[in-house]
Amino acid sequence: MADSSIPGFYEKSRDERLGIVAGFAGLSDEELGILRGSGGIGFEQADKMIENAIGTFSLPLGVATNFRINGNDCLVPMVIEEPSVIAAASKGAKTARVCGGFAASAEKSYSTGQIQILGADDSSVQKIADSEARILEIANQQSRTLSKTGRGAKKVSCREIQAESCRMLIVEILVDVGDAMGANITNTMCEAVSPLIEELTSGRALLRILSNYSVQRLARASATFAKDAVGGKDVVNDMLLAYEFADADVYRAVTHNKGVMNGVISVANATGQDSRAIEAAANAYAVRSGRYRSLTKWKKDKHGNLVGELELPLSVGIVGGIANVHPLARVCTRILGASSAQDLACVMAAAGLAQNYSAIRALATEGIQKGHMRLHARNLAAAAGAKPDEIDGLVKKMIQHKKISLDGARELLG
């Protein structure tokens, strides 16, 4: 079995890192060439992806090591501009390995489409219930692929809501979208069935679109962090107090959850997911109890070890959309070894939990800035004008003289 625990990975050259990743994932020469490129797409591809294109914008792509999820090792591609995130996720995963790594699961990929009906008559709910089979038939005619595989629209339900100006009937379609994120097909189904729903309700269909609050496709990850590997019982206790702070105070919770999403969204970026939809759903889920709280839960087991859990909605896919169009996103998915949307969601949840562990531990011990600023020193050295072959030496000086700032970098460089 391939081993994702790679000592000194950060110290290796780019060619050495690429060789390790290619060997781990079994990449072809073509896929390796895509990784060696400058972002995966040229202007011609970008011009077809968005309107008014004028260029491309690259972000750093790295790999988090040490991850073992459900007994399988994996390297985790992450795209993010913030220093310390990949190092923190790797460190959290390394500590989790002591007790076997992460256990993760993800529910089936259900998407919810909504049709907003205005002026519905009083018998509308019953009429829609009686016509559910007909509505589903029309919806499923919109996708031969889903229908052939036993997926597609599965259920129709109604909710009445009282808005500020009027009463509305919201008709919802539950769609099994398989390994796709599912936005386009869900929207298509909503538009296709709306004329029939207007006929049944004697009302007017206004909005016809999916909901990104994907609570039907929750992903979960958990891990035990051995108290000795964490730093002892005092560190465990302080980390639990730090968690309680986040769970009780919205100001702290927002920053706490931002750290969780550093891990989740980095993987989403690397694999071509809709990061805005993921962020919106996660933040809505954090307030489901009536107040904004921590997305993670932390406790001690009977041996005094630290146990972490993360649960959040994850609407992701490995087919369709940018996940298929962007060459680098395809390669990153291959590195992960994700063969289903559920596999990808499990990795993303584990990455979020690993990142949260490392952030809480740093905050409860030495403080967040010590490690973060050491990694940020490379950016400062470059900003100060250091040439590529001068950066490592300048960083060492900055750390030695405790001058990790732009002015300090300029002073030591000059």
Helices and strands as residue ranges (DSSP letters): G 9-11, H 14-25, H 29-36, H 43-49, E 61-69, E 72-79, H 85-97, E 102-106, E 110-118, H 124-130, H 132-140, H 144-148, E 152-162, E 167-176, H 183-201, E 204-211, E 218-225, H 227-230, H 233-248, H 250-270, H 275-286, E 296-300, E 306-313, H 322-325, H 327-336, H 341-364, H 368-383, G 388-390, H 391-400, H 406-413
